[in-house]
Amino acid sequence: MKSKKRVLKYFGKRDWFDEEAIEKMLAYENSGFSLDASVRIHSWDRDGLERLIRYCARPCFASENLRWNGRWLIYRLSKPTHTGQTFIQLEPLEF
């Protein structure tokens, strides 16, 4: 949560997002912010750096599972969750 607040504060200072958008993003259950500080790549590890860059460059959603219904973005999950949920409904700003 701390990293999310710091990043959004940084974005706000640069006027990349307005205050309302930042408040909404802070309230999101699934904000997309996830940080694993245990992953380290040494400057000389070119293969490790390439793997990380390839991973970061991947799209976060498979486009064939995504559709727009006029108000929401609907993402069809590849398999149901433990509660049986088969899709995620997102506001455009969440996406």
N, C-alpha and C positions, 0 to 999 in steps of 0.2 A: 504494500500500500504506500510506503514511503516513496518508492521510486516513481510510482504513478503520480503522486502529488508533486514531486519535484519536476518531473517532465512537463506536466500540465502547467505548472507555474512558469517554467521556462517559456513554453509556447505562448502563454498569456502576456508575458513581458514583451514579447516580440510582436504582439498583435496578430498572431497566427490563428488564434481562436478568441472569440469574445467570452466574457465572463459567464454568460448563460450556457454556452456550449461546454465550458470547463466544468461548471456545476453539474450538468447532466452527465458528463463523462465520469465524474467522481462518484456518482450514484449508481453507475452501471454495475451489475453483478459480474458480468463477463466483459471486462474492459479491454482485454487484449494485452494487458501489461503482465509480463512474466519475466522474471530475471533469475538466472542461475549463475551466481558469482563464482561457483566452484569450477567453471569451465575456464581454462587458461590456455592460451596458445602463445608459445614463445615466438619472438620476432624471426628466428631462423627456421621455424617450422612452416615451410611454404605449403606442404601438402595439407597440414592441419588448417592453415589459413584458407586454402582453397575450399576445403570441405565446409568450413564455417560460412564462407561467402555463398557457396552454392545453396546451403541450407537456408540462409537469410533471404536469398533471392527467390525462393520458391513461393508461389502464391499461397495465401493462407486458406483460401477456399477453392475447391474444385468447381470450375465454372459450370460444368454440366449438372451440378447439384443445386445451383442457385437460380432463383427466379424472382421476378418482381410482380406483385399482385396489384399494383396501383397505389398502395400505401406502405406495404411492408416488403422487406426482402425475406424470402423464405429459403432456408438452406436445408436440404434433405440430408439427413445423417446416413452414413453408410451402414450402420447397424443401430438398432434401438438402444437407448440408454437403459440403466437398471430399472427405471420407472416406466419404461415402455415408450418414451418419447422418440419420435421418428424425424422430427424437424426442429429447427430453431427459427424463431420469428424475430427479425431485427428491424429497428428503425434505421432509415438511411444514415443518420449521424453515427449510430452504433457500428455500422458496417465500415 
